[in-house]
Amino acid sequence: METFAAASNSSAAENQDIHWIVLQLGREMQRRLADDLSQTTTNIDSATDQHSLAALLSAAADVVVSVDSGLLHLAASLNLPTILLSPLHGDWRYERLPTSTAWYPSVRIVRQPVIGAWDTTVADARRILGRWHRTGRLS
């Protein structure tokens, strides 16, 4: 998601208290490992069983932060604390409810306020992560 890639330069990505585990493959992953965030980013090799490894890493993580992807559905189906970074007009299953979905009770939806506003969306997610750190709750 190229529009989201720009958000990786936000203050959330630069926070040294966060260790990112990136499951994305391809050129974007190679670019990310070459940039300044490589000290706080772990690449998962494409030779591993992605689904099993994703399940293990998700279960071990404090919170899963994802766009609408297989990883999101995996973490949510395991009832893990999950933040969905959603475009303004996201998938139908997230309806128009502001921050939750009946499909996945453990998911907190952070929706773009306007199309393309990933910086705002990531900043909102960072605020929610701060609250989670203090209270253990995403909502």
RAVEN-V847194 format. One record per residue. N is the residue number from 0. RES is the residue in one letter. PSI is psi in degrees with one decimal (NA if undefined). NEAR is the number of other C-alpha atoms within 12 Angstrom. Layout:
{{N,RES,PSI,NEAR} {N,RES,PSI,NEAR}}
This chain:
{{0,M,94.8,20} {1,E,-36.0,13} {2,T,-31.0,18} {3,F,-26.4,26} {4,A,-34.1,22} {5,A,-29.8,21} {6,A,-16.9,24} {7,S,-14.3,31} {8,N,5.5,20} {9,S,172.9,22} {10,S,-27.4,22} {11,A,-40.9,30} {12,A,-28.8,31} {13,E,-8.1,23} {14,N,116.9,21} {15,Q,-11.3,15} {16,D,-7.8,16} {17,I,130.1,24} {18,H,116.1,22} {19,W,133.6,31} {20,I,111.8,33} {21,V,123.5,31} {22,L,3.2,35} {23,Q,139.0,28} {24,L,165.8,20} {25,G,-161.7,15} {26,R,-37.2,12} {27,E,-40.5,20} {28,M,-42.7,26} {29,Q,-40.8,20} {30,R,-44.8,18} {31,R,-42.2,28} {32,L,-23.3,23} {33,A,-13.2,16} {34,D,-174.5,17} {35,D,-15.8,16} {36,L,1.9,28} {37,S,-22.6,22} {38,Q,-21.2,20} {39,T,23.4,22} {40,T,135.9,28} {41,T,130.1,21} {42,N,134.6,29} {43,I,118.6,24} {44,D,140.9,18} {45,S,-12.7,16} {46,A,-13.2,11} {47,T,163.4,13} {48,D,101.8,13} {49,Q,-42.9,22} {50,H,-44.8,20} {51,S,-44.9,16} {52,L,-41.1,23} {53,A,-40.8,30} {54,A,-44.5,25} {55,L,-46.6,19} {56,L,-39.5,25} {57,S,-43.3,33} {58,A,-30.5,22} {59,A,-19.4,16} {60,A,154.2,19} {61,D,-48.3,23} {62,V,140.8,36} {63,V,129.0,43} {64,V,124.1,43} {65,S,154.2,36} {66,V,175.4,35} {67,D,104.6,30} {68,S,177.8,22} {69,G,-38.2,19} {70,L,-42.9,32} {71,L,-48.1,33} {72,H,-35.3,31} {73,L,-52.2,30} {74,A,-42.8,37} {75,A,-38.8,33} {76,S,-22.2,20} {77,L,2.9,23} {78,N,35.9,22} {79,L,149.5,31} {80,P,121.1,35} {81,T,136.4,41} {82,I,123.7,43} {83,L,119.9,43} {84,L,103.5,40} {85,S,140.6,42} {86,P,165.1,30} {87,L,-47.0,25} {88,H,78.7,21} {89,G,-167.7,24} {90,D,149.4,20} {91,W,-31.4,15} {92,R,-12.2,17} {93,Y,5.4,28} {94,E,-149.8,18} {95,R,13.4,19} {96,L,139.5,19} {97,P,-46.0,21} {98,T,2.8,27} {99,S,168.2,25} {100,T,139.5,23} {101,A,-22.3,18} {102,W,-40.0,19} {103,Y,96.6,25} {104,P,-24.3,24} {105,S,0.0,29} {106,V,132.8,38} {107,R,119.4,38} {108,I,128.1,44} {109,V,106.4,42} {110,R,143.4,36} {111,Q,137.6,28} {112,P,-31.0,22} {113,V,157.8,16} {114,I,129.3,17} {115,G,-1.0,23} {116,A,60.7,24} {117,W,-32.6,31} {118,D,-42.9,29} {119,T,-42.0,28} {120,T,-44.6,36} {121,V,-39.1,37} {122,A,-40.7,27} {123,D,-41.8,31} {124,A,-38.9,37} {125,R,-40.9,29} {126,R,-42.6,21} {127,I,-39.9,31} {128,L,-37.7,30} {129,G,-43.1,21} {130,R,-42.2,16} {131,W,-41.8,21} {132,H,-37.9,18} {133,R,-36.3,12} {134,T,-16.6,11} {135,G,11.2,14} {136,R,142.1,21} {137,L,-19.8,32} {138,S,NA,26}}
